[in-house]
Amino acid sequence: MKDTCLIPVFINIMMLTGMLILCSEPADAQNRVRILQSDELEGIVTEEGRIRKLTGNVSLQTNDFTILCDSAWHYMDMEELRAWGNIEITSEREQIWSDRATYDLVSEVALFEGRVIMQSESVLLFSDEVFYSFVTEIALFPGQLRLEDDRGVLVADSGYYYNALDSAIFRGNVQVADSLQYIEADSMFTRRGDEYYELHGRVFLDDLENRTRLTGAFVLSDSTGYRRVEGGSRMRRISEEHTDTTFLWADWLEVHQKDTVNIFTAYDGVHIWTEAYSSLSDTAHYDDGLEHFILKGSPRLWYEEMQLTGPFIHIQLEQDSVRYLESYERSFAVQRDTALDRLNQITGDTLFIRFNEGSVSYMQVYPRGNVLYFVKDSDGRADGAIEMTADFIRLDFEEGELEDVIARHNVDGSFFEESPGVVKRRLQGFAWDPDTRPQRPEEPIESRLPPVSPDRPFEPPPRYAPRQHLQ
């Protein structure tokens, strides 16, 4: 071996200066790599240039970090440091453990392989391969990774972590799990310090605290409690008493959360289904603090054998049951008489419907209401219809069947005897299309990936000892 400087010795800190002179290391490289400890040092010259081979209890210092390892080769002319076995790196802002490491002294970029663990101020990251720049503090994970912090666990097929900005990009089967929520997506961008998240592609979010599941092609979430779901959003929400389930699907959805109150607003092609009622509308607004829905944009609502149509519908709930409905202007309600199989109709400027124990108790319309209802004889057979107008009209029901009609002020009406044509009689503005009533979705809103494992991907290296705040 030509021009070889073979000096196998056992050294200590007092001998390092002499060894550096024998190996004729340039002054700037000496400043890049300082030998603090090594059981054995051998200097050689190869086709790759001068190499310092350090073995046993190696401790080195660069401009970026201090490294402990079992062995290391310093390629002085290539400005490269390679280390093996039980590696621990400590810098001002991070700690890193791995089985192998290659560090470029010029670019200050390192490749860590094997059992790689990175610890920053707020997170622990696990992978089997990591590229890390000590200048930009950016970590690239070409393969699967696991992130842990005091909030939970994230796993993904690959990603970038920006340590200085506490931000990250994750791609491929992204999963986030903590005690309050579970998230899936094809990719995710986050500014963790700001609690800002963007989720892209096949997003599934299970809000365990609020018993709500969301899906869509894109979800944005920030620290104010705001969420936006786009790309065919779907929501399933279970009531606090676990007695009712609401499904909502629309083109996109906004959620505002403040303290324990959630406010949902859905837009474009909004469908709502519950056990008690269903609706279609252009927009839907729900406030779980006030327990009410507001439907706008040619909404239609179905409740048992009734359909309500109007430009504005207010649904007031009470302990997850409908307490009353209110609609205006020029609202139209159709109530199917199941005994006669005929359609009672009521319309007017403002329509108010009260419920009692889940069934319609009464309807009233004002001002200038118009009603058409079908009557029966003493044997319960169809016996014609009555149409009337008045400033105030009220229809009372008993177990879903019409029992009484009250009209006040400027009353005018007509009776139509039973005939084949009377059943087809309709008021102006009649709307009855139960075939369009939303049904319970057959496709469940569920996760597509197996649960996040509570176990880390490997046993940590022997030197692994995280800082106290992340243990």
KAURLIN-V24174 format. One record per backbone hydrogen bond with DSSP energy under -1.0 kcal/mol. NH is the residue of the N-H (numbers start at 1). CO is the residue of the C=O. If there is no record, write none. Layout:
((NH	CO) (NH	CO))
This chain:
((9	41) (15	12) (16	13) (19	15) (20	16) (21	17) (22	18) (23	19) (24	21) (25	20) (30	26) (31	27) (33	29) (34	61) (36	59) (37	59) (39	56) (40	55) (41	9) (42	53) (44	51) (46	49) (49	46) (51	44) (52	74) (53	42) (54	72) (55	40) (56	70) (58	69) (59	37) (60	67) (61	34) (62	65) (66	90) (67	60) (68	88) (69	58) (70	84) (70	85) (71	84) (72	54) (73	82) (74	52) (75	80) (76	50) (76	74) (80	75) (81	103) (82	73) (83	101) (84	71) (85	99) (87	98) (88	68) (89	96) (90	66) (91	94) (95	119) (96	89) (97	117) (98	87) (99	113) (100	113) (101	83) (102	111) (103	81) (104	109) (105	79) (108	104) (110	132) (111	102) (112	130) (113	100) (114	128) (116	114) (116	127) (117	97) (118	125) (119	95) (120	123) (124	148) (125	118) (126	146) (127	116) (130	112) (131	140) (132	110) (133	138) (134	108) (137	133) (139	161) (140	131) (141	159) (145	156) (146	126) (147	154) (148	124) (149	152) (153	177) (154	147) (155	175) (156	145) (157	172) (158	171) (159	141) (160	169) (161	139) (162	167) (163	137) (166	162) (167	162) (168	190) (169	160) (170	188) (171	158) (172	186) (174	185) (175	155) (176	183) (177	153) (178	181) (182	206) (183	176) (184	204) (185	174) (186	200) (186	201) (187	200) (188	170) (189	198) (190	168) (191	196) (192	166) (196	191) (197	221) (198	189) (199	219) (200	187) (201	217) (203	216) (204	184) (205	214) (206	182) (207	212) (208	180) (208	206) (209	180) (212	207) (213	236) (214	205) (215	234) (216	203) (217	230) (218	230) (219	199) (220	228) (221	197) (222	226) (225	222) (227	255) (228	220) (229	253) (230	218) (232	251) (234	215) (235	248) (236	213) (237	246) (238	211) (239	244) (242	239) (246	237) (247	273) (248	235) (249	271) (250	233) (251	267) (251	268) (252	267) (253	229) (254	265) (255	227) (256	263) (257	225) (258	261) (261	258) (263	256) (264	286) (265	254) (266	284) (267	252) (268	282) (270	281) (271	249) (272	279) (273	247) (274	277) (278	302) (279	272) (280	300) (281	270) (282	296) (283	296) (284	266) (285	294) (286	264) (287	292) (288	262) (291	287) (292	287) (293	315) (294	285) (295	313) (296	283) (300	280) (301	308) (302	278) (303	306) (306	303) (307	334) (308	301) (309	332) (310	299) (313	295) (314	326) (315	293) (316	324) (317	291) (318	321) (321	318) (323	316) (324	316) (325	353) (326	314) (327	351) (328	312) (331	348) (332	309) (333	346) (334	307) (335	344) (336	305) (337	342) (341	337) (342	337) (344	335) (345	372) (346	333) (347	370) (348	331) (349	367) (350	366) (351	327) (352	364) (353	325) (354	362) (355	323) (356	359) (359	356) (361	354) (362	354) (363	395) (364	352) (365	393) (366	350) (369	390) (370	347) (371	388) (372	345) (373	386) (375	384) (377	381) (380	377) (383	375) (385	416) (386	373) (387	414) (388	371) (389	412) (390	369) (391	409) (392	408) (393	365) (394	406) (395	363) (396	404) (397	361) (398	401) (401	398) (403	396) (404	396) (406	394) (408	392) (412	389) (414	387) (416	385) (424	421) (425	422) (430	427) (436	433) (437	434) (446	444) (464	461) (470	467) (471	468))
